[in-house]
Amino acid sequence: MLAPAGNAEKLEIAIHYGADAVYLGGKDFSLRNFSGNFQPDEMKNGVQLAHDHGVKVYVTCNIFPRNHELEGISDFLASLNQIKPDGVIIADPGVFLLAREKAPDIPIHISVQANNTSLQSALFWEKMGAVRINTARELSLEEISHIASCTRMEIESFAHGAMCVSYSGRCLLSSFLSGRDANRGACSQPCRWKYAVMEEQRPGQYLPVDEDARGTYIFNSKDLCMIDHIPEMIHAGIDCLKIEGRMKGINYLASAVRVYRAAIDRYYDDPKGWAADPRWKDELSGISNRDYCAGFYFGDPEQTSLNRKQSKSETDRIFIGKALGPGPGDMTRVEARNKFFVNDTVEALTRKGPLRHDIVKKIITENGEEADCVQPSSHVTILFENRYEKNDIIRKKISQQ
């Protein structure tokens, strides 16, 4: 399972909840320029932290560069050869050649942006020396299985997260409408904007297009969720299940990684008896999504029909804090992210097992004073009924707001 790590905190969360590998980017040359990303020293430390926990790190360098960026990309790739991640993710053939020259010790993975839709494309990259391809989102499991059976490369495919109305992630909407190039890491996500139709001879009269009270989302795709189909993905020859979301928050990341870890482990523990746990879908439904679908994997047009509704935010559970580790006695140190009160009923997302339902019994501020409530960004010590590990996520139902 490959998880997103948009910054150092998210890297820790992905490791904590069981990712086998993470993908992350530097400050430049990545397709997620606004996710925080890593300075060189931060990346070096992050790779060391991951390796200390047996987790692999793949670094993204998958923009489609312009001439003036090639020198900077060369320097970046040379630095990776010193940092020694477990792979570099590339889409552009020119960057591929630079990577072979500047970072010869780093295995190359081919990004979904490279639009690998056929066996012949996969064989080309294999001949060039790539060790892994991320298959195009447009492919069915049957097509992926054929590619996997005819190549020695590792096969990586998305299992969960946002999809865009584009060709394997290549899109010009953002460039045209906001001047921000999606293919160079600056997408403004105009496919999520509200649109209406206006007839030329009727200026100012907006005509509905499957419109509801919140707007019309004619380009808005559903989110991918393959939690019910882990065996099918594994049987297709997919070696790596990838979760999208370097710009998502740690509550999303913790939930997604934890659920897919449990599903994958259950399969390998008992392949013949594998069955999806209803709690997995419930957990994933509680994080931000645009309704879920199975994408193109089964060739079902209904799965890839546009989402006419506004994105669903994290409405049923509020992320209120992250455990920082044990405090004195039976208490837990917590970094608050939202306001909460003494006697609030909460749930803790621990590394494994079912959600733990708990109660806030006492709050001690940084000054050592007892308080009735906690404000966001506070560091406090909490007495729960249980103690929690560093990076456990604490939430509560929105009905308590």
Buried (B, 14 or more C-beta within 10 A) or exposed (E): BBBBBBBBBBBBBBBBBBBBBBBBBBBBBBBBBEBBBBEBEBBBBBBEBBBEEEBBBBBBBBBBBEEEBEEEBBEBBBBBBEBBBBBBBBBBEEBBEBBBEBBEEBBBBBBBBBBBBBBEBBBBBBEEEBBBBBBBBEBBBEBBBBBBEBBEBBBBBBBBBBBBBBEBBBBEBBBEEBEBBBBBBBBBBBBBBEBEEEEEEEEEEEEEEEBEEEBBBBBBBBBBBBBBBBBBBBEBBBEBBBBBBBBBBBBBBBBBBBBBBBBBBBBEEEEEEBEBBEEBBEBBBBBBBBBBBBBBBBEEEEBBEBBBBBBBEBEBBBBBBBBBEBBEEEBBBBBBBBBBBBEBEBBBBBBEEEBBEBEBBBBBBEEEEEBEBBEEEBEBBBBBEEBBBEBBBBBBBEEEE
